[in-house]
């Protein structure tokens, strides 16, 4: 079984288009971002921070909720 963190890494390396949201509410000590995008098993939500230009730290990863999935679908619809 592939871990959710391994899948989360695939979101960033697969070159798929994903929705990125700045997480203002949780960025007091460091800038945090939320990424919502597609993987083989469905839509995933990843919270991460950038450590440097080429390094990021994944803080959490999980399957997207129905609301988050709809946000992503709306984003892709607007981009097409």
PyMOL Python script that loads the backbone (N, CA, C, O; Angstrom):
from pymol import cmd

cmd.read_pdbstr("""\
ATOM      1  N   UNK A   1       0.831  -1.180   0.000  1.00  0.00           N
ATOM      2  CA  UNK A   1       0.000   0.000   0.000  1.00  0.00           C
ATOM      3  C   UNK A   1       0.881   1.250   0.000  1.00  0.00           C
ATOM      4  O   UNK A   1       1.833   1.339   0.775  1.00  0.00           O
ATOM      5  N   UNK A   2       0.572   2.194  -0.848  1.00  0.00           N
ATOM      6  CA  UNK A   2       1.327   3.436  -0.948  1.00  0.00           C
ATOM      7  C   UNK A   2       0.837   4.396   0.122  1.00  0.00           C
ATOM      8  O   UNK A   2      -0.369   4.552   0.315  1.00  0.00           O
ATOM      9  N   UNK A   3       1.769   5.043   0.821  1.00  0.00           N
ATOM     10  CA  UNK A   3       1.358   5.976   1.872  1.00  0.00           C
ATOM     11  C   UNK A   3       0.822   7.262   1.255  1.00  0.00           C
ATOM     12  O   UNK A   3       1.140   7.606   0.117  1.00  0.00           O
ATOM     13  N   UNK A   4       0.016   7.950   2.019  1.00  0.00           N
ATOM     14  CA  UNK A   4      -0.562   9.208   1.563  1.00  0.00           C
ATOM     15  C   UNK A   4       0.544  10.245   1.318  1.00  0.00           C
ATOM     16  O   UNK A   4       0.407  11.084   0.428  1.00  0.00           O
ATOM     17  N   UNK A   5       1.634  10.198   2.090  1.00  0.00           N
ATOM     18  CA  UNK A   5       2.738  11.138   1.896  1.00  0.00           C
ATOM     19  C   UNK A   5       3.484  10.854   0.593  1.00  0.00           C
ATOM     20  O   UNK A   5       3.925  11.782  -0.085  1.00  0.00           O
ATOM     21  N   UNK A   6       3.626   9.583   0.245  1.00  0.00           N
ATOM     22  CA  UNK A   6       4.247   9.231  -1.028  1.00  0.00           C
ATOM     23  C   UNK A   6       3.381   9.732  -2.183  1.00  0.00           C
ATOM     24  O   UNK A   6       3.889  10.280  -3.161  1.00  0.00           O
ATOM     25  N   UNK A   7       2.082   9.538  -2.057  1.00  0.00           N
ATOM     26  CA  UNK A   7       1.159  10.037  -3.074  1.00  0.00           C
ATOM     27  C   UNK A   7       1.197  11.558  -3.134  1.00  0.00           C
ATOM     28  O   UNK A   7       1.123  12.138  -4.217  1.00  0.00           O
ATOM     29  N   UNK A   8       1.311  12.198  -1.994  1.00  0.00           N
ATOM     30  CA  UNK A   8       1.356  13.657  -1.954  1.00  0.00           C
ATOM     31  C   UNK A   8       2.549  14.171  -2.752  1.00  0.00           C
ATOM     32  O   UNK A   8       2.434  15.158  -3.478  1.00  0.00           O
ATOM     33  N   UNK A   9       3.667  13.520  -2.623  1.00  0.00           N
ATOM     34  CA  UNK A   9       4.860  13.898  -3.383  1.00  0.00           C
ATOM     35  C   UNK A   9       4.586  13.792  -4.884  1.00  0.00           C
ATOM     36  O   UNK A   9       5.040  14.632  -5.661  1.00  0.00           O
ATOM     37  N   UNK A  10       3.845  12.761  -5.289  1.00  0.00           N
ATOM     38  CA  UNK A  10       3.508  12.568  -6.702  1.00  0.00           C
ATOM     39  C   UNK A  10       2.705  13.745  -7.258  1.00  0.00           C
ATOM     40  O   UNK A  10       2.825  14.073  -8.438  1.00  0.00           O
ATOM     41  N   UNK A  11       1.893  14.377  -6.422  1.00  0.00           N
ATOM     42  CA  UNK A  11       1.110  15.523  -6.878  1.00  0.00           C
ATOM     43  C   UNK A  11       2.030  16.610  -7.421  1.00  0.00           C
ATOM     44  O   UNK A  11       1.711  17.257  -8.419  1.00  0.00           O
ATOM     45  N   UNK A  12       3.165  16.809  -6.768  1.00  0.00           N
ATOM     46  CA  UNK A  12       4.079  17.874  -7.159  1.00  0.00           C
ATOM     47  C   UNK A  12       5.047  17.456  -8.263  1.00  0.00           C
ATOM     48  O   UNK A  12       5.530  18.311  -9.006  1.00  0.00           O
ATOM     49  N   UNK A  13       5.336  16.176  -8.386  1.00  0.00           N
ATOM     50  CA  UNK A  13       6.303  15.719  -9.382  1.00  0.00           C
ATOM     51  C   UNK A  13       5.655  15.276 -10.695  1.00  0.00           C
ATOM     52  O   UNK A  13       6.350  15.106 -11.697  1.00  0.00           O
ATOM     53  N   UNK A  14       4.336  15.089 -10.701  1.00  0.00           N
ATOM     54  CA  UNK A  14       3.669  14.563 -11.894  1.00  0.00           C
ATOM     55  C   UNK A  14       3.333  15.634 -12.929  1.00  0.00           C
ATOM     56  O   UNK A  14       2.913  15.314 -14.041  1.00  0.00           O
ATOM     57  N   UNK A  15       3.514  16.883 -12.572  1.00  0.00           N
ATOM     58  CA  UNK A  15       3.243  18.010 -13.467  1.00  0.00           C
ATOM     59  C   UNK A  15       1.762  18.181 -13.796  1.00  0.00           C
ATOM     60  O   UNK A  15       1.420  18.821 -14.791  1.00  0.00           O
ATOM     61  N   UNK A  16       0.877  17.611 -12.966  1.00  0.00           N
ATOM     62  CA  UNK A  16      -0.559  17.850 -13.138  1.00  0.00           C
ATOM     63  C   UNK A  16      -0.880  19.242 -12.603  1.00  0.00           C
ATOM     64  O   UNK A  16      -0.169  19.776 -11.752  1.00  0.00           O
ATOM     65  N   UNK A  17      -1.945  19.808 -13.110  1.00  0.00           N
ATOM     66  CA  UNK A  17      -2.383  21.111 -12.634  1.00  0.00           C
ATOM     67  C   UNK A  17      -3.152  20.906 -11.334  1.00  0.00           C
ATOM     68  O   UNK A  17      -4.095  20.116 -11.288  1.00  0.00           O
ATOM     69  N   UNK A  18      -2.755  21.615 -10.279  1.00  0.00           N
ATOM     70  CA  UNK A  18      -3.459  21.511  -9.008  1.00  0.00           C
ATOM     71  C   UNK A  18      -3.775  22.904  -8.490  1.00  0.00           C
ATOM     72  O   UNK A  18      -3.116  23.885  -8.836  1.00  0.00           O
ATOM     73  N   UNK A  19      -4.784  22.962  -7.665  1.00  0.00           N
ATOM     74  CA  UNK A  19      -5.201  24.213  -7.031  1.00  0.00           C
ATOM     75  C   UNK A  19      -4.296  24.462  -5.833  1.00  0.00           C
ATOM     76  O   UNK A  19      -4.115  23.583  -4.990  1.00  0.00           O
ATOM     77  N   UNK A  20      -3.731  25.661  -5.760  1.00  0.00           N
ATOM     78  CA  UNK A  20      -2.871  26.026  -4.639  1.00  0.00           C
ATOM     79  C   UNK A  20      -3.483  27.224  -3.924  1.00  0.00           C
ATOM     80  O   UNK A  20      -3.824  28.226  -4.552  1.00  0.00           O
ATOM     81  N   UNK A  21      -3.619  27.113  -2.603  1.00  0.00           N
ATOM     82  CA  UNK A  21      -4.236  28.155  -1.784  1.00  0.00           C
ATOM     83  C   UNK A  21      -3.275  28.513  -0.651  1.00  0.00           C
ATOM     84  O   UNK A  21      -2.774  27.634   0.050  1.00  0.00           O
ATOM     85  N   UNK A  22      -3.024  29.806  -0.479  1.00  0.00           N
ATOM     86  CA  UNK A  22      -2.210  30.253   0.652  1.00  0.00           C
ATOM     87  C   UNK A  22      -3.045  30.107   1.923  1.00  0.00           C
ATOM     88  O   UNK A  22      -4.185  30.569   1.976  1.00  0.00           O
ATOM     89  N   UNK A  23      -2.483  29.469   2.938  1.00  0.00           N
ATOM     90  CA  UNK A  23      -3.183  29.203   4.196  1.00  0.00           C
ATOM     91  C   UNK A  23      -2.888  30.320   5.191  1.00  0.00           C
ATOM     92  O   UNK A  23      -2.057  30.163   6.086  1.00  0.00           O
ATOM     93  N   UNK A  24      -3.567  31.436   5.028  1.00  0.00           N
ATOM     94  CA  UNK A  24      -3.332  32.618   5.853  1.00  0.00           C
ATOM     95  C   UNK A  24      -3.574  32.349   7.337  1.00  0.00           C
ATOM     96  O   UNK A  24      -2.843  32.861   8.185  1.00  0.00           O
ATOM     97  N   UNK A  25      -4.571  31.569   7.651  1.00  0.00           N
ATOM     98  CA  UNK A  25      -4.932  31.304   9.044  1.00  0.00           C
ATOM     99  C   UNK A  25      -3.854  30.533   9.809  1.00  0.00           C
ATOM    100  O   UNK A  25      -3.778  30.637  11.033  1.00  0.00           O
ATOM    101  N   UNK A  26      -3.023  29.763   9.109  1.00  0.00           N
ATOM    102  CA  UNK A  26      -2.004  28.940   9.768  1.00  0.00           C
ATOM    103  C   UNK A  26      -0.585  29.297   9.360  1.00  0.00           C
ATOM    104  O   UNK A  26       0.310  28.455   9.434  1.00  0.00           O
ATOM    105  N   UNK A  27      -0.371  30.516   8.937  1.00  0.00           N
ATOM    106  CA  UNK A  27       0.948  30.929   8.445  1.00  0.00           C
ATOM    107  C   UNK A  27       1.640  31.936   9.359  1.00  0.00           C
ATOM    108  O   UNK A  27       2.380  32.794   8.878  1.00  0.00           O
ATOM    109  N   UNK A  28       1.413  31.845  10.655  1.00  0.00           N
ATOM    110  CA  UNK A  28       2.035  32.794  11.570  1.00  0.00           C
ATOM    111  C   UNK A  28       3.557  32.616  11.647  1.00  0.00           C
ATOM    112  O   UNK A  28       4.294  33.602  11.619  1.00  0.00           O
ATOM    113  N   UNK A  29       4.026  31.378  11.744  1.00  0.00           N
ATOM    114  CA  UNK A  29       5.458  31.122  11.897  1.00  0.00           C
ATOM    115  C   UNK A  29       6.149  30.804  10.580  1.00  0.00           C
ATOM    116  O   UNK A  29       7.359  30.994  10.460  1.00  0.00           O
ATOM    117  N   UNK A  30       5.415  30.331   9.605  1.00  0.00           N
ATOM    118  CA  UNK A  30       5.953  30.020   8.279  1.00  0.00           C
ATOM    119  C   UNK A  30       4.808  30.046   7.281  1.00  0.00           C
ATOM    120  O   UNK A  30       3.659  29.800   7.646  1.00  0.00           O
ATOM    121  N   UNK A  31       5.115  30.342   6.032  1.00  0.00           N
ATOM    122  CA  UNK A  31       4.090  30.349   4.989  1.00  0.00           C
ATOM    123  C   UNK A  31       3.646  28.917   4.722  1.00  0.00           C
ATOM    124  O   UNK A  31       4.463  28.039   4.445  1.00  0.00           O
ATOM    125  N   UNK A  32       2.345  28.699   4.808  1.00  0.00           N
ATOM    126  CA  UNK A  32       1.777  27.371   4.534  1.00  0.00           C
ATOM    127  C   UNK A  32       0.829  27.457   3.357  1.00  0.00           C
ATOM    128  O   UNK A  32       0.172  28.474   3.136  1.00  0.00           O
ATOM    129  N   UNK A  33       0.773  26.378   2.612  1.00  0.00           N
ATOM    130  CA  UNK A  33      -0.061  26.297   1.422  1.00  0.00           C
ATOM    131  C   UNK A  33      -0.882  25.019   1.459  1.00  0.00           C
ATOM    132  O   UNK A  33      -0.490  24.024   2.068  1.00  0.00           O
ATOM    133  N   UNK A  34      -2.023  25.069   0.798  1.00  0.00           N
ATOM    134  CA  UNK A  34      -2.869  23.899   0.612  1.00  0.00           C
ATOM    135  C   UNK A  34      -2.918  23.631  -0.886  1.00  0.00           C
ATOM    136  O   UNK A  34      -3.193  24.531  -1.680  1.00  0.00           O
ATOM    137  N   UNK A  35      -2.650  22.400  -1.260  1.00  0.00           N
ATOM    138  CA  UNK A  35      -2.737  21.982  -2.665  1.00  0.00           C
ATOM    139  C   UNK A  35      -3.830  20.931  -2.776  1.00  0.00           C
ATOM    140  O   UNK A  35      -3.902  20.002  -1.971  1.00  0.00           O
ATOM    141  N   UNK A  36      -4.680  21.090  -3.782  1.00  0.00           N
ATOM    142  CA  UNK A  36      -5.732  20.111  -4.043  1.00  0.00           C
ATOM    143  C   UNK A  36      -5.577  19.679  -5.486  1.00  0.00           C
ATOM    144  O   UNK A  36      -5.596  20.511  -6.393  1.00  0.00           O
ATOM    145  N   UNK A  37      -5.424  18.373  -5.705  1.00  0.00           N
ATOM    146  CA  UNK A  37      -5.223  17.901  -7.063  1.00  0.00           C
ATOM    147  C   UNK A  37      -5.465  16.414  -7.220  1.00  0.00           C
ATOM    148  O   UNK A  37      -5.688  15.696  -6.246  1.00  0.00           O
ATOM    149  N   UNK A  38      -5.415  15.960  -8.480  1.00  0.00           N
ATOM    150  CA  UNK A  38      -5.761  14.573  -8.779  1.00  0.00           C
ATOM    151  C   UNK A  38      -4.578  13.613  -8.673  1.00  0.00           C
ATOM    152  O   UNK A  38      -3.440  13.945  -9.003  1.00  0.00           O
ATOM    153  N   UNK A  39      -4.892  12.430  -8.207  1.00  0.00           N
ATOM    154  CA  UNK A  39      -3.962  11.309  -8.234  1.00  0.00           C
ATOM    155  C   UNK A  39      -4.705  10.116  -8.807  1.00  0.00           C
ATOM    156  O   UNK A  39      -5.885  10.218  -9.140  1.00  0.00           O
ATOM    157  N   UNK A  40      -4.031   9.006  -8.921  1.00  0.00           N
ATOM    158  CA  UNK A  40      -4.657   7.812  -9.492  1.00  0.00           C
ATOM    159  C   UNK A  40      -5.902   7.379  -8.735  1.00  0.00           C
ATOM    160  O   UNK A  40      -6.868   6.918  -9.343  1.00  0.00           O
ATOM    161  N   UNK A  41      -5.889   7.523  -7.410  1.00  0.00           N
ATOM    162  CA  UNK A  41      -7.020   7.033  -6.604  1.00  0.00           C
ATOM    163  C   UNK A  41      -8.054   8.104  -6.300  1.00  0.00           C
ATOM    164  O   UNK A  41      -9.045   7.819  -5.628  1.00  0.00           O
ATOM    165  N   UNK A  42      -7.855   9.319  -6.771  1.00  0.00           N
ATOM    166  CA  UNK A  42      -8.832  10.376  -6.524  1.00  0.00           C
ATOM    167  C   UNK A  42      -8.169  11.713  -6.257  1.00  0.00           C
ATOM    168  O   UNK A  42      -7.000  11.923  -6.578  1.00  0.00           O
ATOM    169  N   UNK A  43      -8.937  12.610  -5.665  1.00  0.00           N
ATOM    170  CA  UNK A  43      -8.453  13.955  -5.373  1.00  0.00           C
ATOM    171  C   UNK A  43      -7.846  13.960  -3.973  1.00  0.00           C
ATOM    172  O   UNK A  43      -8.421  13.403  -3.038  1.00  0.00           O
ATOM    173  N   UNK A  44      -6.689  14.589  -3.836  1.00  0.00           N
ATOM    174  CA  UNK A  44      -5.971  14.629  -2.567  1.00  0.00           C
ATOM    175  C   UNK A  44      -5.784  16.079  -2.132  1.00  0.00           C
ATOM    176  O   UNK A  44      -5.709  16.981  -2.966  1.00  0.00           O
ATOM    177  N   UNK A  45      -5.709  16.295  -0.823  1.00  0.00           N
ATOM    178  CA  UNK A  45      -5.398  17.598  -0.252  1.00  0.00           C
ATOM    179  C   UNK A  45      -4.082  17.475   0.497  1.00  0.00           C
ATOM    180  O   UNK A  45      -3.899  16.571   1.312  1.00  0.00           O
ATOM    181  N   UNK A  46      -3.163  18.399   0.210  1.00  0.00           N
ATOM    182  CA  UNK A  46      -1.843  18.385   0.834  1.00  0.00           C
ATOM    183  C   UNK A  46      -1.580  19.749   1.452  1.00  0.00           C
ATOM    184  O   UNK A  46      -1.771  20.775   0.799  1.00  0.00           O
ATOM    185  N   UNK A  47      -1.149  19.767   2.693  1.00  0.00           N
ATOM    186  CA  UNK A  47      -0.706  20.997   3.345  1.00  0.00           C
ATOM    187  C   UNK A  47       0.815  20.937   3.378  1.00  0.00           C
ATOM    188  O   UNK A  47       1.396  19.935   3.797  1.00  0.00           O
ATOM    189  N   UNK A  48       1.459  22.020   2.931  1.00  0.00           N
ATOM    190  CA  UNK A  48       2.918  22.011   2.865  1.00  0.00           C
ATOM    191  C   UNK A  48       3.486  23.406   3.087  1.00  0.00           C
ATOM    192  O   UNK A  48       2.773  24.409   3.045  1.00  0.00           O
ATOM    193  N   UNK A  49       4.782  23.436   3.321  1.00  0.00           N
ATOM    194  CA  UNK A  49       5.528  24.681   3.421  1.00  0.00           C
ATOM    195  C   UNK A  49       6.775  24.545   2.562  1.00  0.00           C
ATOM    196  O   UNK A  49       7.308  23.447   2.401  1.00  0.00           O
ATOM    197  N   UNK A  50       7.231  25.636   2.023  1.00  0.00           N
ATOM    198  CA  UNK A  50       8.450  25.618   1.207  1.00  0.00           C
ATOM    199  C   UNK A  50       9.639  25.937   2.091  1.00  0.00           C
ATOM    200  O   UNK A  50       9.647  26.951   2.790  1.00  0.00           O
ATOM    201  N   UNK A  51      10.638  25.080   2.062  1.00  0.00           N
ATOM    202  CA  UNK A  51      11.853  25.281   2.849  1.00  0.00           C
ATOM    203  C   UNK A  51      12.890  26.084   2.070  1.00  0.00           C
ATOM    204  O   UNK A  51      13.606  26.911   2.635  1.00  0.00           O
ATOM    205  N   UNK A  52      12.959  25.833   0.786  1.00  0.00           N
ATOM    206  CA  UNK A  52      13.857  26.556  -0.115  1.00  0.00           C
ATOM    207  C   UNK A  52      13.251  26.466  -1.507  1.00  0.00           C
ATOM    208  O   UNK A  52      12.159  25.923  -1.677  1.00  0.00           O
ATOM    209  N   UNK A  53      13.943  26.988  -2.492  1.00  0.00           N
ATOM    210  CA  UNK A  53      13.415  26.975  -3.858  1.00  0.00           C
ATOM    211  C   UNK A  53      13.135  25.556  -4.358  1.00  0.00           C
ATOM    212  O   UNK A  53      12.202  25.345  -5.133  1.00  0.00           O
ATOM    213  N   UNK A  54      13.930  24.594  -3.923  1.00  0.00           N
ATOM    214  CA  UNK A  54      13.794  23.217  -4.409  1.00  0.00           C
ATOM    215  C   UNK A  54      13.328  22.224  -3.351  1.00  0.00           C
ATOM    216  O   UNK A  54      13.288  21.022  -3.612  1.00  0.00           O
ATOM    217  N   UNK A  55      12.973  22.709  -2.152  1.00  0.00           N
ATOM    218  CA  UNK A  55      12.609  21.805  -1.070  1.00  0.00           C
ATOM    219  C   UNK A  55      11.301  22.232  -0.428  1.00  0.00           C
ATOM    220  O   UNK A  55      11.092  23.406  -0.122  1.00  0.00           O
ATOM    221  N   UNK A  56      10.435  21.264  -0.233  1.00  0.00           N
ATOM    222  CA  UNK A  56       9.201  21.528   0.486  1.00  0.00           C
ATOM    223  C   UNK A  56       9.022  20.475   1.570  1.00  0.00           C
ATOM    224  O   UNK A  56       9.533  19.360   1.467  1.00  0.00           O
ATOM    225  N   UNK A  57       8.292  20.847   2.601  1.00  0.00           N
ATOM    226  CA  UNK A  57       7.980  19.933   3.696  1.00  0.00           C
ATOM    227  C   UNK A  57       6.483  19.687   3.682  1.00  0.00           C
ATOM    228  O   UNK A  57       5.692  20.622   3.798  1.00  0.00           O
ATOM    229  N   UNK A  58       6.099  18.437   3.540  1.00  0.00           N
ATOM    230  CA  UNK A  58       4.686  18.071   3.566  1.00  0.00           C
ATOM    231  C   UNK A  58       4.275  17.914   5.020  1.00  0.00           C
ATOM    232  O   UNK A  58       4.843  17.112   5.761  1.00  0.00           O
ATOM    233  N   UNK A  59       3.277  18.696   5.413  1.00  0.00           N
ATOM    234  CA  UNK A  59       2.804  18.684   6.797  1.00  0.00           C
ATOM    235  C   UNK A  59       1.661  17.705   7.005  1.00  0.00           C
ATOM    236  O   UNK A  59       1.574  17.054   8.046  1.00  0.00           O
ATOM    237  N   UNK A  60       0.783  17.601   6.008  1.00  0.00           N
ATOM    238  CA  UNK A  60      -0.294  16.617   6.085  1.00  0.00           C
ATOM    239  C   UNK A  60      -0.796  16.316   4.683  1.00  0.00           C
ATOM    240  O   UNK A  60      -0.640  17.111   3.756  1.00  0.00           O
ATOM    241  N   UNK A  61      -1.396  15.156   4.559  1.00  0.00           N
ATOM    242  CA  UNK A  61      -1.949  14.725   3.274  1.00  0.00           C
ATOM    243  C   UNK A  61      -3.098  13.770   3.558  1.00  0.00           C
ATOM    244  O   UNK A  61      -3.020  12.899   4.425  1.00  0.00           O
ATOM    245  N   UNK A  62      -4.169  13.966   2.791  1.00  0.00           N
ATOM    246  CA  UNK A  62      -5.347  13.117   2.967  1.00  0.00           C
ATOM    247  C   UNK A  62      -6.225  13.224   1.736  1.00  0.00           C
ATOM    248  O   UNK A  62      -6.018  14.088   0.884  1.00  0.00           O
ATOM    249  N   UNK A  63      -7.192  12.354   1.651  1.00  0.00           N
ATOM    250  CA  UNK A  63      -8.171  12.452   0.577  1.00  0.00           C
ATOM    251  C   UNK A  63      -8.985  13.728   0.765  1.00  0.00           C
ATOM    252  O   UNK A  63      -9.310  14.110   1.889  1.00  0.00           O
ATOM    253  N   UNK A  64      -9.307  14.373  -0.336  1.00  0.00           N
ATOM    254  CA  UNK A  64     -10.096  15.605  -0.275  1.00  0.00           C
ATOM    255  C   UNK A  64     -11.543  15.291   0.089  1.00  0.00           C
ATOM    256  O   UNK A  64     -12.078  14.242  -0.270  1.00  0.00           O
ATOM    257  N   UNK A  65     -12.161  16.218   0.805  1.00  0.00           N
ATOM    258  CA  UNK A  65     -13.583  16.091   1.122  1.00  0.00           C
ATOM    259  C   UNK A  65     -14.396  16.415  -0.130  1.00  0.00           C
ATOM    260  O   UNK A  65     -13.841  16.846  -1.141  1.00  0.00           O
ATOM    261  N   UNK A  66     -15.693  16.210  -0.062  1.00  0.00           N
ATOM    262  CA  UNK A  66     -16.562  16.550  -1.200  1.00  0.00           C
ATOM    263  C   UNK A  66     -16.455  18.032  -1.530  1.00  0.00           C
ATOM    264  O   UNK A  66     -16.391  18.400  -2.703  1.00  0.00           O
ATOM    265  N   UNK A  67     -16.434  18.882  -0.516  1.00  0.00           N
ATOM    266  CA  UNK A  67     -16.332  20.327  -0.726  1.00  0.00           C
ATOM    267  C   UNK A  67     -15.003  20.693  -1.386  1.00  0.00           C
ATOM    268  O   UNK A  67     -14.974  21.510  -2.306  1.00  0.00           O
ATOM    269  N   UNK A  68     -13.909  20.097  -0.925  1.00  0.00           N
ATOM    270  CA  UNK A  68     -12.581  20.364  -1.490  1.00  0.00           C
ATOM    271  C   UNK A  68     -12.479  19.844  -2.919  1.00  0.00           C
ATOM    272  O   UNK A  68     -11.860  20.481  -3.772  1.00  0.00           O
ATOM    273  N   UNK A  69     -13.083  18.690  -3.181  1.00  0.00           N
ATOM    274  CA  UNK A  69     -13.114  18.145  -4.534  1.00  0.00           C
ATOM    275  C   UNK A  69     -13.869  19.075  -5.464  1.00  0.00           C
ATOM    276  O   UNK A  69     -13.453  19.294  -6.602  1.00  0.00           O
ATOM    277  N   UNK A  70     -14.970  19.618  -4.989  1.00  0.00           N
ATOM    278  CA  UNK A  70     -15.742  20.563  -5.793  1.00  0.00           C
ATOM    279  C   UNK A  70     -14.936  21.844  -6.065  1.00  0.00           C
ATOM    280  O   UNK A  70     -15.003  22.389  -7.167  1.00  0.00           O
ATOM    281  N   UNK A  71     -14.187  22.319  -5.085  1.00  0.00           N
ATOM    282  CA  UNK A  71     -13.311  23.485  -5.294  1.00  0.00           C
ATOM    283  C   UNK A  71     -12.321  23.211  -6.420  1.00  0.00           C
ATOM    284  O   UNK A  71     -12.104  24.053  -7.291  1.00  0.00           O
ATOM    285  N   UNK A  72     -11.718  22.010  -6.389  1.00  0.00           N
ATOM    286  CA  UNK A  72     -10.758  21.645  -7.427  1.00  0.00           C
ATOM    287  C   UNK A  72     -11.443  21.557  -8.797  1.00  0.00           C
ATOM    288  O   UNK A  72     -10.908  22.061  -9.784  1.00  0.00           O
ATOM    289  N   UNK A  73     -12.597  20.935  -8.865  1.00  0.00           N
ATOM    290  CA  UNK A  73     -13.310  20.807 -10.149  1.00  0.00           C
ATOM    291  C   UNK A  73     -13.705  22.174 -10.693  1.00  0.00           C
ATOM    292  O   UNK A  73     -13.626  22.411 -11.898  1.00  0.00           O
ATOM    293  N   UNK A  74     -14.127  23.065  -9.818  1.00  0.00           N
ATOM    294  CA  UNK A  74     -14.477  24.424 -10.221  1.00  0.00           C
ATOM    295  C   UNK A  74     -13.238  25.142 -10.765  1.00  0.00           C
ATOM    296  O   UNK A  74     -13.320  25.856 -11.765  1.00  0.00           O
ATOM    297  N   UNK A  75     -12.103  24.954 -10.108  1.00  0.00           N
ATOM    298  CA  UNK A  75     -10.833  25.542 -10.544  1.00  0.00           C
ATOM    299  C   UNK A  75     -10.453  25.059 -11.944  1.00  0.00           C
ATOM    300  O   UNK A  75     -10.085  25.862 -12.802  1.00  0.00           O
ATOM    301  N   UNK A  76     -10.543  23.740 -12.174  1.00  0.00           N
ATOM    302  CA  UNK A  76     -10.168  23.217 -13.498  1.00  0.00           C
ATOM    303  C   UNK A  76     -11.143  23.651 -14.569  1.00  0.00           C
ATOM    304  O   UNK A  76     -10.747  23.874 -15.714  1.00  0.00           O
ATOM    305  N   UNK A  77     -12.415  23.774 -14.217  1.00  0.00           N
ATOM    306  CA  UNK A  77     -13.414  24.222 -15.171  1.00  0.00           C
ATOM    307  C   UNK A  77     -13.125  25.674 -15.595  1.00  0.00           C
ATOM    308  O   UNK A  77     -13.248  26.014 -16.772  1.00  0.00           O
ATOM    309  N   UNK A  78     -12.749  26.512 -14.648  1.00  0.00           N
ATOM    310  CA  UNK A  78     -12.449  27.916 -14.940  1.00  0.00           C
ATOM    311  C   UNK A  78     -11.191  28.054 -15.783  1.00  0.00           C
ATOM    312  O   UNK A  78     -11.063  29.011 -16.547  1.00  0.00           O
ATOM    313  N   UNK A  79     -10.261  27.114 -15.657  1.00  0.00           N
ATOM    314  CA  UNK A  79      -8.990  27.178 -16.403  1.00  0.00           C
ATOM    315  C   UNK A  79      -9.100  26.648 -17.820  1.00  0.00           C
ATOM    316  O   UNK A  79      -8.224  26.894 -18.649  1.00  0.00           O
ATOM    317  N   UNK A  80     -10.173  25.922 -18.099  1.00  0.00           N
ATOM    318  CA  UNK A  80     -10.300  25.350 -19.458  1.00  0.00           C
ATOM    319  C   UNK A  80     -11.109  26.227 -20.377  1.00  0.00           C
ATOM    320  O   UNK A  80     -11.303  25.886 -21.544  1.00  0.00           O
TER     321      UNK A  80
END
""", "prot")
cmd.dss("prot")
cmd.show_as("cartoon", "prot")
cmd.util.cbc("prot")
cmd.orient("prot")
